[in-house]
């Protein structure tokens, strides 16, 4: 949901909008409580925006992932923006990245994000995300999702090998009680891939599995 802010000055009026979205969910996996959140938002106009993005995962008492991004976004095509900025990971280890990518709507209204992350310590990866809203009714929405990471080189400290390292795909079903609030249920499959999966098994970890998540989505 976008909110308009009127800004005047120097004899003209500039229209600035804001958008914020947050998702938070819970699941029970292998005997542990797992919480996830995903938040993003922007402030700006039709052409130029400042974006923030953040996501995290808590597995039992331990924080597995915590990531923040700050991006400048410029509309260059009808449905796509070019973005650049920085990303900072708190977990699994403290690390910074330069970010370059595109975000927008592909044909058939597929929400698409493709970003490259160039680590200040030398690792380079590409993240691809896609989702699509299927309206069952005006309020009931089914959304297939896909996300995968591809590493151009090994990241030993993260126990990640080059190539496709992880995939997460699923279907989220939400009911929008209003334009600002929607509870949801999601069936998600998440798995490490290739050499990264082999490293996980050597470490005695599960490479992947299914999860049933329940959560809320809010816009403001």
N, C-alpha and C positions, 0 to 999 in steps of 0.2 A: 504494500500500500504506500503510495506517494503522498507526501504532505508538502504543500506549497508555502514558501516563505517569500513575502514581498519585500524587496530591498530597493530603496530609492536613493537617488543621488545624482548630482551634476545634470539635473534637468531631464533625466530619463529613469525608467523603472526597469529593473532587472528581475526576472523571475528565477528563483532558486527553489529546488525541490529537495526533499529528503526521503529516504526509504530505509527501513530497518526490518530484518527478519531474523528470527531465532527459532531453532528446533532443539529440543532436549528430550531424550528418551532413556528408557531403562530396559534391561534384559537380564535374564539369568543364564549364565553360560558356564558349564563345567563346575557347578557348585559355587560360583562367585557372582556377586552383583556387579553388573557392568553398566556404566552410564556414559552416554555420548551427548555432545552438543555440537551444533553447527550454526554459526551466526555470520551475517553479512549485512552491509548497508552502504549507502552512499549519500553524498550531498553534492548538488551541482545543478547544471542545466541540461538542455537537450544535447549539447555537444561535448562539454567538458564536465567530468565528475571526479571526485575523490572517493575511492572505495576503501572499506576495511573488510577484512575477512578473518575469521578465527574458528578453529575447531579443536576438539579435545576428546580424550577417552580416559575413563577411570575404571580400572579393573580391580575390584575389591578395594583395599586401602591404597593401592599404588596407582599413580598417574602414569599412564602408558604413553600418551601423546598430548602435546599442547603446542599449538601453532598460531601465529599471528601474521597478517599481511597488511601492508599499506600500499595502495596503488593509485596512480594517476591514470585516468581512462579518457580516451578521446574517440568520439564517433567518426569513423572514416568510411563506412559503408552503410547502407540503409538499415541493416539489422545487426551490424557487428561493430564492436569497439576494440581498439588496440589498447593494451594496458602495459604499464611498466612500474616497477617499484621495488619494495624489499619484503622479505619474509624472515621472520625470526622464530626459531623453534626453541622452546624451553625444555621439552621432553620429546624423544628419549635422551637427547643430549643437546647442550646449548650450541646453536649453530645459526649462522646468518646466510642469506641467499639474496642475489639479485633476481628479479622476476620480470619476465617478458612473456606476453601472450595475447590471445584474443578471446572475446566472450560475446555471445549473442544468440540469435535464433537462426538455426539452420532451416532448410526446407521442411515442411510439415510441422513447423513450430517446435522443433527439438531444441531445448535449451542446451547450449554447447559451450564448454570452456576447455581451452588448450593452453597450458602455460609451461614454460621452461624455467627451471630453477638452477642457477649457477652458483654453487656453494663457494663461500669465501675460503674454504679449505680444499677446493678442487673437485668435489663431486658435482656431476651434472645430471639432471633428471627431467623428465617430461611427464606432466599429469594431464590426463584426459577425463573429463566429466561430462555426462549427458543425462538429461531427464526429459520426460514428456508427460504432460497432464492430460488424462482422458476423463472427460466429464460424463459421469454416469447420470447425474442429475445436476441441477444448478448448485447443489451443496456437496454432493458426494463425488469425490475425485480419486481416481486410481492413477498412480504415478510410477511407471517403471524407471529405474535408475541404474547407472553404470559409472564406475570410476576405476581407473587403473593407472599405475605408475610404471614408467620405463626408465631405467638407469643406463646412462651411456658408459659408466665405469663402476668399478666396485667401490663400496663404502664400508670398509671393514669395521669401523667403530659402530656402525648401525647394523652389522651382520646382514648386509645387503649385497647381492652379486649383480653384475651387469645384466641387462635384459629386462624383461617384464618381471617386476618384483612382487606385485600384489594386485588383486582384483577384488572389487566389492560390487555386487549386483543384487538387485532385489525389487520388490514392489511395495510401495507405500499406499495405503488406503486411508484417506482422511475425510472428515466431515466438517465443513465450514459452517459453524453456528453463526458466524458473522464474518465480515471482511477482515477482522482483526484476530480471530482465534479459531483454531481447528485442532482437535485431538486426532491422533492417528495410530494405526497399527502397521508395522512393516515386517515383512519376511525378507531376511537378508542373508546372502551367502558371501562370506569373506574368506579369502585364501591367499597365502603366499604362493609364489610361482617359481618354477625353475630352480636355479642355484640358491635363491633365497629360501625356498621351501626346504631344500636339502639341508641347509645350515640350521634351520629351525628344528628339524627332526634330530640332527646331531646334538643339538642343545637340549633335547628332551622335551621340546615344545610341540604343540599341535600346529600343523601347517594351516589349518582352516576348518570351517564348519558353518552350520546354519544357526541363525538366531531369530527369535521372535521379539521384536521391540515394540513397546508402547510408549507414546510420548505426546507432546503438544507442539504445535507450531503457532507462532504469534507474529503479527505484523504491526508496526507502529511508525 
